[in-house]
Amino acid sequence: MKTTIEISDSLLKQARKLAQREGVTLRALVERGLHRVISETRVATPFKLRSATFGGEGLQTAFRDTPWEGVRDEIYKGRGG
């Protein structure tokens, strides 16, 4: 597959010199570098939220059919909110 990349002139000069010294094409050198970076890059472990339950039975009976706004109002009752 063909693609176009933009790199600084100084980096391109260094890469061409290195490729010439090693007797490889610039393409081979770039591919080798990309393979190295990809293999060295660790896959980040996805974030997993720990369980923070208290082992209860859910909402108290008085609040089971109460919409969130009612639960919130009760939580902040008497706290100036």
N, CA, C and O atoms as a DFTB+ gen file, in Angstrom:
324 C
 N C O
     1  1       0.848      -1.171       0.000
     2  2       0.000       0.000       0.000
     3  2       0.892       1.231       0.000
     4  3       1.899       1.283       0.707
     5  1       0.520       2.202      -0.784
     6  2       1.285       3.446      -0.820
     7  2       0.617       4.472       0.078
     8  3      -0.608       4.544       0.177
     9  1       1.467       5.267       0.732
    10  2       0.965       6.358       1.565
    11  2       1.995       7.475       1.555
    12  3       3.136       7.276       1.139
    13  1       1.596       8.621       2.005
    14  2       2.502       9.763       2.071
    15  2       2.618      10.198       3.525
    16  3       1.617      10.325       4.230
    17  1       3.856      10.424       3.964
    18  2       4.075      10.930       5.312
    19  2       4.967      12.162       5.215
    20  3       5.769      12.300       4.290
    21  1       4.811      13.042       6.179
    22  2       5.666      14.221       6.237
    23  2       6.587      14.087       7.439
    24  3       6.136      13.912       8.570
    25  1       7.885      14.172       7.175
    26  2       8.876      14.143       8.252
    27  2       9.864      15.284       8.002
    28  3       9.959      15.811       6.894
    29  1      10.574      15.643       9.027
    30  2      11.514      16.761       8.894
    31  2      12.647      16.395       7.933
    32  3      13.003      15.227       7.781
    33  1      13.195      17.411       7.297
    34  2      14.294      17.202       6.345
    35  2      15.492      16.540       7.014
    36  3      16.110      15.639       6.446
    37  1      15.816      16.993       8.227
    38  2      16.999      16.440       8.901
    39  2      16.805      14.959       9.238
    40  3      17.740      14.167       9.117
    41  1      15.593      14.586       9.660
    42  2      15.332      13.180       9.965
    43  2      15.400      12.338       8.698
    44  3      15.925      11.225       8.722
    45  1      14.877      12.856       7.598
    46  2      14.922      12.126       6.333
    47  2      16.367      11.918       5.881
    48  3      16.723      10.840       5.406
    49  1      17.198      12.950       6.029
    50  2      18.619      12.817       5.663
    51  2      19.286      11.724       6.490
    52  3      20.007      10.883       5.953
    53  1      19.040      11.743       7.804
    54  2      19.636      10.731       8.677
    55  2      19.152       9.332       8.293
    56  3      19.936       8.383       8.266
    57  1      17.869       9.212       7.999
    58  2      17.303       7.912       7.637
    59  2      17.893       7.407       6.332
    60  3      18.219       6.225       6.215
    61  1      18.032       8.281       5.358
    62  2      18.617       7.870       4.073
    63  2      20.066       7.418       4.242
    64  3      20.487       6.425       3.649
    65  1      20.832       8.161       5.063
    66  2      22.233       7.773       5.312
    67  2      22.308       6.411       5.990
    68  3      23.121       5.565       5.619
    69  1      21.449       6.208       6.991
    70  2      21.442       4.926       7.699
    71  2      21.050       3.790       6.762
    72  3      21.669       2.726       6.778
    73  1      20.038       4.011       5.959
    74  2      19.594       2.982       5.007
    75  2      20.725       2.628       4.043
    76  3      20.952       1.457       3.739
    77  1      21.422       3.646       3.572
    78  2      22.534       3.413       2.647
    79  2      23.652       2.622       3.322
    80  3      24.184       1.675       2.742
    81  1      24.009       3.014       4.560
    82  2      25.061       2.303       5.304
    83  2      24.708       0.836       5.517
    84  3      25.570      -0.040       5.448
    85  1      23.420       0.582       5.779
    86  2      22.986      -0.786       6.063
    87  2      22.622      -1.561       4.801
    88  3      22.352      -2.761       4.854
    89  1      22.619      -0.868       3.674
    90  2      22.323      -1.539       2.415
    91  2      20.866      -1.957       2.272
    92  3      20.556      -2.991       1.680
    93  1      19.976      -1.135       2.824
    94  2      18.549      -1.418       2.719
    95  2      17.852      -0.196       2.127
    96  3      18.420       0.894       2.061
    97  1      16.630      -0.400       1.706
    98  2      15.871       0.726       1.175
    99  2      15.325       1.564       2.324
   100  3      15.225       1.105       3.462
   101  1      14.975       2.801       1.996
   102  2      14.350       3.676       2.990
   103  2      13.042       3.049       3.465
   104  3      12.702       3.118       4.646
   105  1      12.326       2.446       2.546
   106  2      11.068       1.776       2.906
   107  2      11.313       0.682       3.939
   108  3      10.583       0.587       4.926
   109  1      12.324      -0.136       3.724
   110  2      12.626      -1.226       4.662
   111  2      12.997      -0.664       6.036
   112  3      12.610      -1.214       7.067
   113  1      13.745       0.428       6.036
   114  2      14.149       1.047       7.295
   115  2      12.932       1.586       8.050
   116  3      12.812       1.391       9.259
   117  1      12.039       2.258       7.342
   118  2      10.836       2.799       7.968
   119  2       9.962       1.666       8.497
   120  3       9.452       1.749       9.614
   121  1       9.785       0.608       7.705
   122  2       8.976      -0.526       8.156
   123  2       9.582      -1.172       9.396
   124  3       8.863      -1.536      10.326
   125  1      10.904      -1.315       9.408
   126  2      11.576      -1.899      10.574
   127  2      11.336      -1.047      11.816
   128  3      11.072      -1.569      12.900
   129  1      11.431       0.271      11.644
   130  2      11.187       1.161      12.772
   131  2       9.754       1.077      13.275
   132  3       9.519       1.038      14.483
   133  1       8.807       1.048      12.365
   134  2       7.402       0.942      12.761
   135  2       7.124      -0.380      13.470
   136  3       6.411      -0.416      14.472
   137  1       7.693      -1.471      12.942
   138  2       7.523      -2.777      13.606
   139  2       8.073      -2.738      15.029
   140  3       7.460      -3.266      15.957
   141  1       9.230      -2.110      15.190
   142  2       9.844      -2.039      16.516
   143  2       8.968      -1.253      17.484
   144  3       8.728      -1.699      18.606
   145  1       8.494      -0.100      17.060
   146  2       7.651       0.733      17.926
   147  2       6.373      -0.003      18.293
   148  3       5.950       0.023      19.449
   149  1       5.757      -0.658      17.321
   150  2       4.516      -1.378      17.585
   151  2       4.743      -2.530      18.553
   152  3       3.930      -2.745      19.452
   153  1       5.826      -3.269      18.389
   154  2       6.083      -4.408      19.280
   155  2       6.465      -3.963      20.689
   156  3       6.208      -4.686      21.651
   157  1       7.075      -2.781      20.826
   158  2       7.474      -2.289      22.142
   159  2       6.328      -1.622      22.895
   160  3       6.385      -1.459      24.114
   161  1       5.299      -1.243      22.167
   162  2       4.184      -0.550      22.789
   163  2       3.258      -1.568      23.430
   164  3       2.670      -2.414      22.757
   165  1       3.143      -1.466      24.744
   166  2       2.274      -2.387      25.470
   167  2       0.830      -1.983      25.280
   168  3       0.496      -0.800      25.220
   169  1      -0.006      -2.976      25.188
   170  2      -1.433      -2.707      25.102
   171  2      -1.914      -2.358      26.500
   172  3      -1.719      -3.123      27.445
   173  1      -2.537      -1.209      26.622
   174  2      -3.020      -0.764      27.925
   175  2      -4.168      -1.653      28.388
   176  3      -5.056      -2.004      27.611
   177  1      -4.133      -2.005      29.651
   178  2      -5.216      -2.784      30.228
   179  2      -6.441      -1.896      30.336
   180  3      -6.364      -0.791      30.873
   181  1      -7.564      -2.369      29.831
   182  2      -8.758      -1.529      29.915
   183  2      -9.156      -1.256      31.357
   184  3      -8.994      -2.109      32.230
   185  1      -9.672      -0.072      31.595
   186  2     -10.090       0.314      32.933
   187  2     -11.269      -0.542      33.367
   188  3     -12.212      -0.752      32.603
   189  1     -11.209      -1.027      34.581
   190  2     -12.305      -1.815      35.126
   191  2     -12.670      -1.219      36.484
   192  3     -11.845      -1.165      37.396
   193  1     -13.903      -0.779      36.598
   194  2     -14.374      -0.185      37.835
   195  2     -14.572      -1.285      38.870
   196  3     -15.249      -2.278      38.606
   197  1     -13.990      -1.110      40.028
   198  2     -14.122      -2.118      41.066
   199  2     -15.522      -2.084      41.646
   200  3     -16.198      -1.056      41.602
   201  1     -15.940      -3.177      42.174
   202  2     -17.258      -3.250      42.785
   203  2     -17.230      -2.472      44.099
   204  3     -16.342      -2.669      44.929
   205  1     -18.199      -1.596      44.277
   206  2     -18.268      -0.791      45.495
   207  2     -19.600      -1.031      46.211
   208  3     -20.118      -0.152      46.899
   209  1     -20.129      -2.216      46.036
   210  2     -21.407      -2.514      46.679
   211  2     -21.194      -2.810      48.153
   212  3     -20.090      -3.146      48.581
   213  1     -22.247      -2.684      48.909
   214  2     -22.183      -2.936      50.346
   215  2     -22.890      -4.235      50.713
   216  3     -23.098      -4.527      51.891
   217  1     -23.252      -4.998      49.718
   218  2     -23.886      -6.285      49.984
   219  2     -25.316      -6.166      50.477
   220  3     -25.839      -7.079      51.115
   221  1     -25.938      -5.050      50.183
   222  2     -27.311      -4.847      50.642
   223  2     -28.323      -5.407      49.664
   224  3     -27.997      -6.192      48.773
   225  1     -29.530      -4.990      49.852
   226  2     -30.628      -5.474      49.031
   227  2     -31.148      -4.386      48.090
   228  3     -32.292      -4.464      47.643
   229  1     -30.358      -3.402      47.791
   230  2     -30.810      -2.322      46.933
   231  2     -31.417      -1.205      47.762
   232  3     -31.089      -1.046      48.938
   233  1     -32.292      -0.443      47.157
   234  2     -32.923       0.675      47.856
   235  2     -33.829       0.183      48.974
   236  3     -34.399      -0.905      48.904
   237  1     -33.948       1.001      49.997
   238  2     -34.897       0.692      51.069
   239  2     -36.298       0.686      50.471
   240  3     -36.569       1.355      49.473
   241  1     -37.167      -0.070      51.091
   242  2     -38.531      -0.232      50.591
   243  2     -39.205       1.106      50.326
   244  3     -39.905       1.251      49.323
   245  1     -39.010       2.078      51.196
   246  2     -39.658       3.382      51.055
   247  2     -39.230       4.104      49.776
   248  3     -39.941       4.993      49.306
   249  1     -38.099       3.740      49.215
   250  2     -37.576       4.455      48.043
   251  2     -37.597       3.627      46.765
   252  3     -37.160       4.109      45.720
   253  1     -38.088       2.409      46.818
   254  2     -38.018       1.534      45.646
   255  2     -38.740       2.090      44.433
   256  3     -38.277       1.883      43.311
   257  1     -39.830       2.769      44.604
   258  2     -40.590       3.319      43.474
   259  2     -40.435       4.825      43.349
   260  3     -41.191       5.479      42.631
   261  1     -39.450       5.371      44.052
   262  2     -39.229       6.816      44.038
   263  2     -38.277       7.166      42.900
   264  3     -37.245       6.513      42.743
   265  1     -38.603       8.183      42.103
   266  2     -37.662       8.604      41.053
   267  2     -36.391       9.175      41.674
   268  3     -36.377       9.563      42.842
   269  1     -35.323       9.219      40.877
   270  2     -34.025       9.677      41.364
   271  2     -34.105      11.040      42.034
   272  3     -33.451      11.260      43.053
   273  1     -34.880      11.947      41.492
   274  2     -34.972      13.287      42.070
   275  2     -35.439      13.221      43.526
   276  3     -34.947      13.967      44.373
   277  1     -36.384      12.330      43.811
   278  2     -36.879      12.179      45.183
   279  2     -35.829      11.607      46.105
   280  3     -35.705      12.039      47.251
   281  1     -35.066      10.634      45.616
   282  2     -33.976      10.049      46.413
   283  2     -32.929      11.123      46.688
   284  3     -32.459      11.271      47.817
   285  1     -32.566      11.872      45.642
   286  2     -31.569      12.938      45.794
   287  2     -32.033      13.978      46.797
   288  3     -31.257      14.405      47.652
   289  1     -33.292      14.392      46.705
   290  2     -33.816      15.401      47.629
   291  2     -33.736      14.902      49.072
   292  3     -33.425      15.669      49.983
   293  1     -34.017      13.628      49.271
   294  2     -33.963      13.059      50.623
   295  2     -32.526      13.012      51.148
   296  3     -32.282      13.244      52.332
   297  1     -31.591      12.713      50.266
   298  2     -30.176      12.666      50.658
   299  2     -29.710      14.027      51.159
   300  3     -28.985      14.113      52.150
   301  1     -30.125      15.089      50.474
   302  2     -29.657      16.438      50.791
   303  2     -30.609      17.191      51.733
   304  3     -30.401      18.371      52.015
   305  1     -31.626      16.521      52.205
   306  2     -32.592      17.154      53.094
   307  2     -31.899      17.692      54.351
   308  3     -31.184      16.963      55.038
   309  1     -32.120      18.965      54.636
   310  2     -31.520      19.567      55.834
   311  2     -30.064      19.944      55.679
   312  3     -29.422      20.315      56.662
   313  1     -29.523      19.861      54.479
   314  2     -28.111      20.198      54.257
   315  2     -27.951      21.473      53.424
   316  3     -26.862      21.762      52.928
   317  1     -29.019      22.217      53.277
   318  2     -28.932      23.481      52.565
   319  2     -28.917      23.325      51.057
   320  3     -28.697      24.314      50.358
   321  1     -29.137      22.145      50.523
   322  2     -29.069      21.945      49.083
   323  2     -30.329      21.800      48.452
   324  3     -30.393      21.626      47.235
